């Protein structure tokens, strides 16, 4: 991973392979040749974002009244019930007979809400449905329910004159009738009530696939070039992605979703290796940070794609088929030159470097091939990465390593799970909410890039942003629940956007600057460690969505707590790690200070520049007559420089002190 500095302001370490890097000398930091490959690899991030976030649209949270406990045609005929085939919903009479109702307060009216997750047991016993459904499960305990509704009363009304109190048994419903126009995973596999946790299970297996894909990529890249592995990821992602949307059983859907995520990880991990290899210097930092920008662009484009499809299967097929375009563009993506040189593929590496020099108009040495051969021997003699336990050897304090690992965990959870839970804010506003979070991530990426490039203590500033966002998100509990629903969702979305922006800032700093905690040869292993640990924790994080059973705001409160913890951990890292390449910004003088001190310096130059003390000889050149017109801001603040004790200089010093006292 690219990095800016190493701890305690020490000099930047350089591995033996980087001492005489012929690849960097020919390619340069960035140019037209790198731009083409960079943009094509950036595009690969978009379908990866689609596969991760498509659960928002393939399994939207159903709203009240969109599903009921399902009945059968025979049961309807035996009770004289009719089914409205136009709207595909059960009749009010069926609901009044079989489904309990619960009262809840909305504004000043008391209305009935159908409890679609339970059903009256007596209606099943009296009719044939009890012979076909497994409602005698010994692990299912019947619920005692007090019915305060007349059988003749219609759903949605309440008649005090016909109140009849009786004890009945209520048992969970197993089959449901959905009346949503959109065919989602929820409607096809009945992922409601107790089965709603299976939606989180699909996202958990997606994270598990990314975890396995990252480990496979780390080991396979020792034998397969990044460009070839990237093509393998693209092709199999198309195949498995289409199978994910075409299977008709839920276990197969989970399996292929996991496999698709695995190949996604192979694709963008290979792309990151190529980007890091063909760029350098400040450009390498910018490219690495902006790689996440196209993830946000994918989130913004996803709602526009989803509106054209009425089924989750069609959406999966559309997302998977879009990768065919990248397969055709793959031939313009170059391979990693250093990987080719390390594996003695000199001809292929020579061809890439000649193409780079042609596009960027750079000079090449006449003995380039012999230099590549010597560089290959140097790379082969240098280990590509150290062992895992080398990062825990004590040279970097363990508390910083623990802090950076848990910071990655919190950021990973906020990136993945927080985005998926945006569907809980309502299906009607799901498109606008997703686009808003996508734009928030884009702003966060640029803010993180600004901290990296133009501040010394980027960990500190990022910690401030995370801490402020996390603490402000707790205010979401102050949003009144009695206002109009669209207004309430809009106010809650503001807190989601603020936290998402801060987390995108933290993610940019983590991806770009985590390597500065250790020596260069340990950075690949540290990167593998933090990413693997983060993905392990993210596999169980989707089940945070089940906390909505207790209250809808509990998940966002958990996310706010993670933001506060991440801010504190970044403060800890900042205590010993900051950018030594950025110049320290001195105190800005006021106009009066400038006039007073510049006059003092000018008088010294004109009267006793030759009498400067030996302790101030460092500044002799600065105060010499030929440089008397300019001075640095830092030197302007130095008032401790005095002339040697001659009569002329003593009188001048006394005059200076008098001026200072009078001005103060």
C-alpha positions in Angstrom: 0.0 0.0 0.0 1.3 3.5 -0.7 2.3 5.6 2.2 3.6 9.0 3.0 6.0 8.7 6.0 7.2 6.5 8.8 7.0 7.1 12.5 9.0 9.7 14.6 10.0 11.7 11.5 12.7 9.3 10.5 14.0 9.2 6.9 11.9 7.3 4.4 13.0 3.7 4.2 13.9 2.3 0.8 14.1 -1.3 0.0 17.0 -2.6 -2.0 14.8 -3.2 -5.0 13.8 0.5 -5.0 17.3 1.8 -4.9 17.9 1.5 -8.6 14.4 1.2 -10.1 14.6 1.3 -13.9 10.8 0.8 -14.1 10.1 4.1 -12.3 12.8 6.0 -14.3 11.1 5.0 -17.6 7.4 5.2 -16.6 7.6 8.3 -14.5 5.1 9.0 -11.8 2.1 9.5 -14.1 1.4 10.3 -17.8 -0.9 9.5 -20.7 0.1 5.9 -20.7 -0.9 5.4 -17.0 -4.1 7.4 -17.5 -5.6 4.9 -19.9 -5.0 1.9 -17.7 -6.0 3.8 -14.6 -9.4 4.7 -16.0 -10.1 1.2 -17.2 -9.3 -0.3 -13.9 -11.4 2.3 -12.1 -14.4 1.2 -14.2 -14.0 -2.3 -12.7 -15.0 -0.8 -9.3 -18.4 0.1 -10.5 -19.9 -3.5 -11.0 -18.2 -4.5 -7.8 -20.3 -1.8 -6.0 -23.4 -3.0 -7.9 -23.0 -6.5 -6.6 -22.5 -5.4 -3.1 -25.3 -2.9 -2.9 -27.9 -4.6 -5.2 -29.5 -6.2 -2.1 -31.0 -2.8 -1.5 -33.2 -3.3 -4.6 -33.4 -7.1 -4.8 -34.6 -7.4 -1.2 -36.3 -4.2 -0.1 -37.9 -4.1 3.3 -41.6 -4.7 2.8 -44.0 -2.1 4.2 -47.2 -2.6 6.2 -50.0 -4.1 4.2 -47.7 -5.6 1.4 -48.0 -9.2 2.7 -50.6 -11.3 4.5 -50.8 -14.8 5.7 -51.6 -16.9 2.7 -54.8 -19.0 2.3 -55.7 -21.6 -0.2 -58.4 -21.8 -2.8 -60.1 -24.8 -1.1 -60.2 -23.0 2.2 -61.7 -19.9 0.5 -64.4 -22.0 -1.2 -65.2 -23.8 2.0 -65.8 -20.5 3.8 -67.3 -18.6 0.9 -64.3 -16.3 0.5 -63.3 -14.7 -2.7 -59.8 -13.7 -3.8 -59.3 -10.4 -5.6 -57.2 -11.6 -8.6 -56.7 -8.1 -9.9 -54.8 -6.9 -6.9 -53.6 -10.3 -5.8 -54.6 -9.7 -2.2 -56.8 -11.7 0.2 -60.3 -10.4 1.1 -61.0 -8.4 4.2 -63.2 -11.2 5.4 -60.4 -13.7 5.3 -58.2 -11.3 7.3 -60.9 -10.6 9.8 -61.4 -14.3 10.4 -57.8 -15.5 10.6 -55.3 -12.7 11.2 -55.0 -10.9 14.6 -54.9 -7.1 14.7 -52.8 -4.8 16.8 -53.6 -1.2 17.6 -51.0 1.5 17.4 -51.2 5.3 17.7 -50.7 7.4 14.7 -51.2 11.1 15.4 -54.6 11.4 17.2 -56.4 8.4 15.6 -56.3 4.8 16.7 -56.4 2.4 13.8 -55.9 -1.3 13.3 -52.6 -2.8 11.9 -52.8 -6.4 10.7 -50.3 -8.7 12.4 -49.3 -10.6 9.2 -46.8 -12.8 11.0 -49.4 -14.7 13.1 -52.7 -16.4 12.5 -55.6 -17.8 14.6 -55.0 -21.4 15.3 -58.7 -22.3 15.5 -59.3 -21.3 11.9 -56.7 -23.8 10.7 -58.0 -26.6 12.9 -61.5 -26.2 11.6 -60.5 -26.3 8.0 -58.3 -28.4 5.8 -55.1 -26.3 6.0 -54.1 -27.9 9.2 -53.5 -31.2 7.3 -51.0 -29.6 4.9 -49.0 -27.2 7.1 -46.6 -28.2 9.8 -48.3 -26.2 12.6 -47.8 -28.9 15.2 -44.1 -28.1 15.5 -43.2 -28.9 19.2 -40.6 -26.1 19.2 -43.4 -23.5 18.4 -45.2 -22.2 21.4 -48.7 -20.9 20.8 -49.3 -17.3 21.9 -52.3 -16.3 24.0 -54.0 -13.4 22.3 -57.0 -11.4 23.5 -59.3 -10.7 20.6 -61.3 -7.5 21.1 -62.8 -7.6 17.6 -66.1 -8.9 16.4 -65.9 -11.4 13.5 -68.3 -9.2 11.6 -66.1 -6.1 12.0 -64.1 -5.1 9.0 -60.4 -4.6 9.2 -59.6 -1.0 9.9 -62.6 -0.2 12.1 -63.4 -0.6 15.7 -66.9 -0.8 17.2 -67.1 -0.6 21.0 -70.6 -1.9 21.0 -69.5 -5.2 19.5 -66.5 -5.9 21.6 -66.1 -9.6 22.4 -63.2 -10.7 24.6 -62.1 -14.3 24.2 -58.9 -16.2 24.7 -57.5 -17.7 21.4 -54.2 -19.2 20.4 -52.1 -17.4 17.8 -49.4 -19.3 16.0 -46.7 -18.1 13.4 -47.7 -18.1 9.8 -45.5 -20.0 7.4 -46.8 -19.0 3.9 -47.6 -15.5 2.8 -49.4 -13.7 0.1 -47.6 -10.7 -1.3 -49.2 -7.8 -3.2 -46.1 -5.9 -4.3 -45.7 -5.3 -8.0 -41.9 -5.8 -7.8 -40.7 -9.4 -7.6 -38.0 -9.4 -5.1 -36.2 -11.9 -3.0 -38.6 -11.1 -0.2 -41.7 -12.0 -2.3 -40.2 -15.1 -4.0 -38.7 -16.7 -0.9 -41.0 -15.3 1.8 -38.2 -13.5 3.6 -40.5 -11.8 6.1 -41.2 -12.2 9.8 -38.9 -14.9 11.3 -37.3 -15.5 7.9 -36.3 -11.8 7.5 -32.9 -12.7 9.0 -32.1 -14.6 5.8 -31.7 -11.3 4.0 -28.8 -10.5 6.3 -27.5 -14.0 5.7 -27.1 -13.3 1.9 -25.1 -10.2 2.6 -23.0 -12.1 5.2 -22.1 -14.7 2.5 -21.2 -11.9 0.1 -18.7 -10.6 2.7 -17.4 -14.1 3.2 -16.8 -14.4 -0.5 -14.8 -11.2 -0.5 -12.7 -12.5 2.4 -11.9 -15.8 0.7 -11.2 -13.9 -2.6 -8.7 -11.6 -1.0 -6.8 -14.5 0.5 -6.8 -16.4 -2.8 -5.6 -13.4 -4.7 -2.7 -12.9 -2.3 -1.5 -16.4 -2.9 -2.4 -16.8 -6.5 -0.6 -13.6 -7.5 2.7 -15.3 -6.8 2.1 -17.5 -9.8 -0.4 -15.7 -12.1 0.1 -12.2 -13.4 -2.3 -9.5 -12.1 -3.7 -8.8 -15.6 -4.5 -12.5 -16.2 -6.1 -12.9 -12.8 -8.1 -9.8 -13.4 -9.5 -11.3 -16.6 -10.3 -14.6 -14.8 -12.2 -12.6 -12.2 -14.2 -10.7 -14.9 -15.2 -13.9 -16.9 -16.3 -15.9 -13.9 -18.0 -13.0 -12.4 -20.2 -12.8 -15.5 -21.0 -16.5 -15.3 -21.7 -16.7 -11.6 -23.5 -13.4 -11.5 -26.0 -14.6 -14.0 -26.5 -17.8 -12.2 -27.1 -15.9 -9.0 -30.1 -14.2 -10.6 -31.4 -17.3 -12.4 -31.5 -19.9 -9.7 -34.9 -20.8 -8.2 -33.8 -21.9 -4.7 -32.6 -19.7 -1.9 -29.6 -21.8 -0.9 -28.3 -21.8 -4.4 -28.7 -18.0 -4.6 -26.6 -17.6 -1.4 -23.9 -19.9 -2.8 -23.6 -18.2 -6.1 -23.7 -14.8 -4.4 -20.7 -15.8 -2.4 -18.8 -17.1 -5.4 -19.6 -13.9 -7.4 -18.2 -11.9 -4.5 -15.0 -14.0 -4.5 -14.4 -13.3 -8.2 -15.1 -9.6 -7.6 -12.4 -9.6 -5.0 -10.0 -11.2 -7.5 -10.8 -8.5 -10.1 -10.3 -5.4 -8.0 -7.4 -6.7 -6.0 -5.5 -7.4 -9.2 -6.4 -3.9 -10.4 -5.0 -2.4 -7.2 -1.7 -4.2 -7.8 -1.4 -2.9 -11.3 -2.2 0.7 -10.2 0.4 0.7 -7.5 3.0 -0.7 -9.9 2.6 1.8 -12.8 2.3 5.0 -10.8 4.6 6.7 -8.3 5.2 9.6 -6.0 2.3 11.9 -5.3 0.4 10.5 -8.2 0.4 7.1 -6.6 -1.3 8.6 -3.5 -4.0 10.3 -5.6 -4.7 7.2 -7.7 -4.9 4.9 -4.7 -7.3 7.3 -3.0 -9.5 8.0 -6.0 -9.9 4.3 -6.7 -12.7 4.4 -4.1 -14.4 7.3 -5.9 -15.7 4.9 -8.6 -17.3 2.8 -5.9 -19.4 5.9 -5.1 -20.2 6.4 -8.7 -21.5 2.9 -8.9 -23.8 3.6 -6.0 -25.1 6.7 -7.8 -25.7 4.7 -11.0 -27.4 1.7 -9.4 -30.8 3.4 -8.8 -30.9 4.4 -12.4 -30.4 0.8 -13.5 -32.9 -0.7 -11.1 -35.9 1.4 -12.3 -35.9 -0.5 -15.7 -36.5 -3.9 -14.2 -39.5 -5.4 -12.4 -37.7 -8.5 -11.0 -34.6 -9.1 -8.9 -33.5 -11.8 -11.4 -33.5 -9.3 -14.3 -31.5 -6.9 -12.2 -28.8 -9.5 -11.4 -28.6 -10.5 -15.1 -28.2 -6.8 -16.2 -25.5 -6.1 -13.7 -23.6 -9.3 -14.6 -23.9 -8.8 -18.3 -22.5 -5.2 -18.1 -19.1 -6.7 -17.4 -18.9 -8.0 -21.0 -17.9 -4.4 -22.0 -14.9 -4.6 -19.6 -13.8 -7.9 -21.0 -13.5 -6.3 -24.4 -11.6 -3.3 -22.9 -9.3 -5.6 -21.0 -6.8 -5.8 -23.9 -5.9 -2.1 -23.2 -5.0 -2.8 -19.5 -1.3 -3.4 -19.1 0.3 -5.9 -16.8 2.5 -5.2 -13.8 6.0 -4.6 -15.1 7.7 -5.5 -11.9 5.7 -8.8 -11.6 6.9 -9.7 -15.2 10.5 -8.8 -14.4 10.5 -10.8 -11.1 9.3 -13.8 -13.0 11.9 -13.5 -15.8 9.4 -12.4 -18.5 11.8 -9.8 -19.8 10.4 -9.5 -23.3 6.9 -8.7 -22.1 8.2 -6.2 -19.6 10.4 -4.6 -22.3 7.4 -4.3 -24.6 5.4 -2.6 -21.8 8.2 -0.1 -21.0 8.8 0.8 -24.6 5.1 1.5 -25.0 5.1 3.6 -21.8 8.1 5.6 -23.0 6.4 6.2 -26.4 3.2 7.4 -25.0 4.8 9.6 -22.3 7.6 10.8 -24.6 10.4 9.8 -22.2 14.0 8.8 -22.8 15.2 5.2 -22.6 18.7 3.9 -22.0 20.4 1.9 -24.9 21.2 -0.9 -22.5 17.6 -1.2 -21.2 17.5 -5.0 -21.6 20.7 -5.6 -19.6 19.4 -3.3 -16.9 16.2 -5.2 -16.8 18.1 -8.4 -16.3 20.1 -7.0 -13.5 17.0 -5.5 -11.9 15.3 -9.0 -12.2 18.1 -10.5 -10.2 17.8 -7.8 -7.6 14.0 -8.3 -7.3 14.4 -12.1 -7.0 17.0 -11.8 -4.3 14.7 -9.5 -2.3 11.7 -11.2 -0.6 8.4 -9.9 -1.9 7.0 -9.6 1.6 7.9 -10.6 5.1 6.1 -13.2 7.3 3.0 -12.3 9.1 4.5 -12.2 12.6 7.2 -9.7 11.4 4.6 -6.9 11.8 4.4 -7.8 15.5 8.1 -7.8 16.2 7.9 -4.9 18.5 9.4 -2.2 16.2 6.0 -0.8 15.9 4.1 -0.7 19.2 1.4 -3.3 19.4 -1.2 -0.7 20.7 -0.9 1.1 17.3 -1.3 -2.2 15.4 -4.4 -3.1 17.5 -5.8 0.4 16.9 -5.4 0.3 13.2 -6.9 -3.2 13.0 -10.1 -2.2 14.9 -10.3 1.0 12.9 -10.5 -1.0 9.7 -13.2 -3.1 11.3 -15.4 -0.1 12.2 -14.9 1.5 8.8 -15.7 -1.8 6.9 -18.9 -2.2 8.9 -20.0 1.4 8.1 -19.1 1.0 4.4 -21.0 -2.2 3.8 -23.8 -2.7 6.4 -24.8 1.0 6.8 -25.4 1.2 3.0 -27.5 -2.0 3.0 -29.7 -0.7 5.9 -30.7 2.4 4.0 -33.5 0.3 2.6 -35.1 0.4 6.1 -35.9 4.1 5.6 -38.7 3.2 3.1 -39.1 1.8 -0.4 -40.7 5.0 -1.7 -37.5 7.0 -1.1 -34.9 4.3 -1.7 -33.6 5.7 -4.9 -33.0 9.2 -3.6 -31.5 7.9 -0.4 -29.0 5.7 -2.3 -27.9 8.6 -4.5 -27.5 10.8 -1.5 -25.2 8.3 0.2 -23.2 7.9 -3.0 -22.6 11.7 -3.2 -21.7 11.8 0.5 -19.1 9.1 -0.2 -17.6 11.1 -3.1 -17.3 14.2 -0.9 -15.7 12.1 1.8 -13.1 10.7 -0.6 -12.0 14.2 -1.7 -11.9 15.4 1.9 -9.7 12.4 2.8 -7.4 13.2 -0.2 -7.1 16.8 1.0 -6.1 15.7 4.5 -3.4 13.3 3.0 -1.9 15.8 0.6 -2.1 19.1 2.5 -1.9 18.3 6.2 0.7 16.9 8.5 -1.6 15.2 10.9 -4.2 13.6 8.6 -5.0 11.0 11.4 -5.9 13.8 13.8 -8.1 15.6 11.4 -9.8 12.5 10.3 -10.4 11.5 13.9 -12.0 14.9 14.5 -14.4 14.4 11.6 -15.3 10.9 12.7 -15.9 11.9 16.3 -18.0 14.9 15.3 -20.1 12.8 12.9 -20.6 10.0 15.4 -21.7 12.4 18.2 -24.0 14.4 16.0 -25.7 11.2 14.8 -27.0 10.5 18.3 -29.3 13.5 17.7 -31.4 11.3 15.4 -33.4 10.3 18.4 -34.6 13.9 18.7 -36.5 13.6 15.3 -40.2 13.5 16.2 -42.1 10.4 15.1 -45.4 12.2 14.8 -44.5 14.4 11.8 -45.1 13.5 8.2 -43.3 10.4 7.2 -41.5 11.9 4.2 -40.3 14.8 6.4 -39.2 12.4 9.1 -37.2 10.2 6.7 -35.6 13.4 5.2 -34.4 14.5 8.7 -33.1 11.1 9.5 -31.3 10.9 6.2 -29.2 14.0 7.1 -27.6 12.0 9.9 -26.9 9.0 7.6 -25.3 11.4 5.1 -23.0 13.0 7.7 -21.8 9.7 9.1 -21.3 8.3 5.6 -19.2 11.3 4.6 -17.0 11.0 7.6 -16.5 7.3 7.2 -15.5 7.8 3.5 -12.9 10.3 4.7 -11.6 7.7 7.2 -11.6 5.0 4.6 -9.5 7.1 2.2 -6.9 7.8 4.9 -6.8 4.1 6.0 -6.3 2.8 2.5 -3.6 5.2 1.6 -1.7 5.7 4.9 -2.0 2.4 6.9 1.4 1.4 5.5 3.2 4.2 7.3 3.0 2.4 10.6 5.6 -0.2 9.5 8.7 -0.5 7.4 8.2 -0.7 3.6 8.9 -4.5 3.4 6.2 -5.2 6.0 3.5 -3.1 4.3 2.0 -5.8 2.1 1.6 -8.2 5.1 0.1 -5.4 7.2 -2.4 -4.6 4.4 -3.4 -8.3 4.2 -3.8 -8.5 8.0 -6.0 -5.4 8.4 -8.2 -6.2 5.4 -8.6 -9.9 6.3 -9.5 -9.1 9.9 -11.9 -6.4 8.8 -13.7 -8.8 6.4 -13.9 -11.5 9.0 -15.8 -9.1 11.3 -18.0 -7.7 8.4 -19.3 -11.3 7.8 -21.3 -11.1 11.0 -22.1 -7.4 10.9 -25.1 -7.6 8.5 -27.1 -9.1 11.4 -27.1 -5.6 13.0 -30.2 -5.1 10.9 -32.2 -7.5 13.1 -32.0 -4.9 15.9 -34.8 -3.0 14.1 -37.1 -5.5 15.8 -36.6 -3.5 19.0 -36.5 0.0 17.4 -35.8 1.3 14.0 -33.1 3.8 15.2 -31.0 1.2 17.1 -28.8 0.2 14.0 -27.9 3.9 13.2 -27.1 4.3 16.9 -24.7 1.4 16.7 -23.1 3.0 13.6 -22.7 6.3 15.5 -20.9 4.4 18.3 -18.6 2.9 15.8 -17.8 6.3 14.4 -17.0 7.7 17.9 -14.7 4.7 18.6 -13.0 5.1 15.2 -12.3 8.7 15.9 -10.7 7.9 19.3 -8.5 5.2 17.7 -7.3 7.6 15.1 -6.3 10.1 17.8 -4.2 7.3 19.3 -2.5 6.6 15.9 -1.9 10.3 15.4 0.1 10.5 18.6 3.2 8.9 16.9 2.5 8.9 13.2 2.2 12.0 10.9 3.4 13.2 7.6 7.0 14.5 7.8 6.9 15.4 4.1 4.5 18.3 4.6 6.2 21.5 5.8 5.1 22.8 9.2 2.9 25.9 8.9 4.4 28.6 11.1 2.4 31.2 12.9 1.2 33.9 10.5 2.5 37.4 11.6 0.2 40.4 11.8 0.9 43.5 9.7 2.2 45.3 12.8 4.5 42.4 13.6 5.8 42.3 10.0 6.5 46.1 9.9 8.3 46.1 13.3 10.4 43.0 12.8 11.3 43.7 9.1 12.5 47.2 10.2 14.7 45.7 12.8 16.2 43.2 10.4 16.8 46.0 7.8 18.6 48.1 10.4 20.8 45.2 11.4 21.7 44.5 7.8 22.6 48.1 7.2 24.6 48.7 10.4 26.1 45.5 11.8 25.6 42.6 9.4 29.3 41.9 9.6 29.3 41.7 13.4 26.9 38.8 13.8 27.8 36.4 16.5 29.4 33.0 15.7 26.2 31.3 17.1 24.2 33.1 14.4 26.5 32.3 11.6 23.8 30.1 10.0 21.9 33.3 9.2 24.9 35.3 7.9 24.0 34.6 4.3 20.4 35.5 4.9 21.3 38.9 6.4 24.0 39.7 3.9 23.5 42.8 1.7 22.8 40.9 -1.5 19.8 39.1 0.2 18.6 42.0 2.2 15.4 42.3 0.2 13.8 39.0 1.2 13.5 36.9 4.3 11.5 33.8 5.2 8.5 33.9 7.6 10.3 31.6 10.1 13.4 34.0 10.2 11.1 36.9 10.6 10.0 35.6 14.0 13.6 35.1 15.2 14.3 38.1 17.5 17.0 36.4 19.6 19.7 37.2 17.0 21.9 40.0 18.4 25.0 41.8 17.2 28.3 41.5 18.9 28.7 43.8 21.9 30.1 46.8 20.1 29.1 50.3 21.0 27.2 50.7 17.8 25.3 47.5 18.1 24.6 48.0 21.8 22.9 51.3 21.1 21.0 49.6 18.3 19.8 46.8 20.6 18.7 49.3 23.2 16.7 51.1 20.5 15.1 47.9 19.4 14.0 47.1 23.0 12.6 50.6 23.4 10.6 50.2 20.3 9.3 46.8 21.3 8.2 48.2 24.8 6.5 51.2 23.2 4.7 49.1 20.7 3.5 46.6 23.3 
